[in-house]
Amino acid sequence: MPVVENIPEVRRGAQLVLDSWSVPEDASETVVLILSELAANAVRHARRPGRTFDTSLAYDGGKAVEIEVGDGSPHLPVLKSYDPEATSGRGLILVDALADAWEVRRREFGKAVWVRVLV
């Protein structure tokens, strides 16, 4: 997927791509949710002037969809507990619960969060 400007655009684009690949609906919904959470984190915590975030999806044709969301911030996300009264802070916990594997990858400028969802 190309560089995008907003989260609704990410969701729409991802759904179109996943539909074109005939990814099963339950896996497709999981991928879109994870992608939305990671994009929201990039916008909220890592946006820099003149830079946006980038996304990519890859499908092996039957076993897994891989998601990557990159941004220009060198600060790595941290999986931590949250205050039950808080109105935010659960995105990475959700990603951890839904993903079959995930990791943070450093880039020359910033980082990317990579996720695998089995279909």
C-alpha positions in Angstrom: 0.0 0.0 0.0 1.3 3.5 -0.7 2.0 6.2 1.9 -1.4 7.3 3.3 -2.6 10.4 5.2 -5.3 9.1 7.5 -6.6 6.0 9.3 -9.9 5.7 7.4 -8.0 5.7 4.2 -5.8 2.9 5.6 -8.8 0.8 6.6 -10.5 1.2 3.2 -7.4 0.5 1.3 -6.6 -2.6 3.4 -10.1 -3.9 3.0 -10.0 -3.6 -0.7 -6.7 -5.4 -0.9 -7.8 -8.2 1.5 -11.0 -8.7 -0.5 -9.0 -8.9 -3.8 -6.9 -11.6 -2.2 -10.0 -13.5 -0.9 -8.7 -13.5 2.7 -11.3 -15.1 4.9 -13.6 -12.5 6.6 -12.5 -13.3 10.2 -8.8 -12.9 9.4 -9.6 -9.8 7.3 -11.4 -8.1 10.2 -8.4 -8.9 12.5 -5.9 -7.5 10.0 -7.9 -4.3 9.5 -8.3 -3.8 13.3 -4.5 -4.4 13.9 -3.6 -2.1 11.0 -6.0 0.6 12.4 -4.4 0.4 15.8 -0.9 0.6 14.5 -1.7 3.5 12.2 -3.4 5.3 15.1 -0.3 4.8 17.2 1.9 6.2 14.4 -0.3 9.3 14.1 -0.6 9.9 17.8 2.9 9.1 19.0 5.3 9.4 16.1 4.1 11.9 13.5 6.8 14.4 12.5 6.5 17.6 10.4 6.7 16.7 6.7 6.5 13.0 7.4 3.6 10.6 7.6 3.4 6.9 8.2 3.6 4.1 5.7 1.8 0.8 5.6 2.3 -2.5 3.8 0.4 -5.8 3.5 1.6 -9.1 2.2 -0.3 -12.4 1.7 1.3 -15.7 1.1 -1.9 -17.0 -0.6 -3.2 -19.2 2.2 -1.4 -19.2 5.5 -0.7 -15.7 6.7 -1.1 -11.9 6.2 1.8 -9.7 7.2 1.3 -6.1 8.2 3.9 -3.4 8.6 3.4 0.2 9.8 6.4 2.5 9.7 7.0 6.0 11.0 9.8 8.4 11.4 10.1 8.3 15.2 13.1 6.6 16.8 11.0 5.9 19.9 10.0 2.3 20.2 6.6 1.2 21.4 6.4 -0.5 24.7 3.9 -3.1 25.7 2.7 -2.2 29.2 -0.2 -2.5 31.5 -2.9 0.2 31.4 -5.2 1.9 33.8 -8.7 0.4 33.5 -10.1 3.9 33.8 -7.9 5.3 31.0 -9.6 6.2 27.7 -6.6 5.1 25.6 -3.5 3.0 25.8 -4.8 -0.4 24.8 -3.8 -0.5 21.2 -0.5 -2.5 21.5 -2.2 -4.8 24.1 -4.9 -5.5 21.4 -2.2 -6.1 18.8 -0.4 -8.5 21.1 -3.6 -10.4 21.8 -4.7 -10.7 18.1 -1.4 -11.2 16.4 0.3 -14.6 15.9 3.6 -12.8 15.9 4.8 -9.2 16.0 8.0 -7.2 16.5 9.5 -3.8 16.1 12.1 -3.2 13.4 14.4 -0.3 13.5 14.9 1.6 10.2 17.5 4.1 9.1 14.9 6.8 10.0 12.4 5.6 12.6 10.9 2.2 13.0 8.3 -0.2 11.8 6.0 -2.5 13.6 5.6 -5.9 11.8 2.7 -8.3 12.5 1.7 -11.7 11.2 -1.9 -12.9 11.3 -2.5 -16.6 10.4 -5.6 -17.1 8.1 
